[in-house]
């Protein structure tokens, strides 16, 4: 009777061999997914930070300037009640002012902030935060499950993780991961054939998500906000603060518009 083979030489069934191959493929794809999700989250966090700086420095001033232009147009319309074009110009100017106010997040008038604002601060994206984010993606990404309820739960968790990453809040991500490891949902069943099907379908989902992220990143980098951010960074590299320069020019325009409004209203009462 021939001796039994050692335990480590135990033959795998075809299904088990295929499962091991698919698991290796999935593991590689999940690393790619974590990297791409990190790239996406970093870009969105930087754009959000830049947009806030832009609105504080420039958007608020555009809103004030457009409001002054609307007041001037309305004063002229009041002085020329029989001119339809004057009333139409006033209406258009007020619509523009309202749109500028909404875009800047300001629905009321007031003094703009100083032009001396921080220009180089960025979201706190330390290396430890980036590693923690990648770990969260590898564990919690919605495309790692096929169950509808579990996918929705993971989606909410990843939304929290993305928000915490944008804030630079490492402790919040750690808390989410601690809760995850303690939850019964983190334990999944086995079985070669059923697991092989789950892995194959999960691979398809991860590949689909990778394509979606690639498309989103391309679209984001073609957007006006990204291009403006690039222009500001290029100007900074050349030693020029583009946002501060624009804010100072708008301050001069606002001062001129206030003078014009004063002249216009004075002429209307004389």
Beta strands, then each sheet from edge to edge (+ up, - down):
end
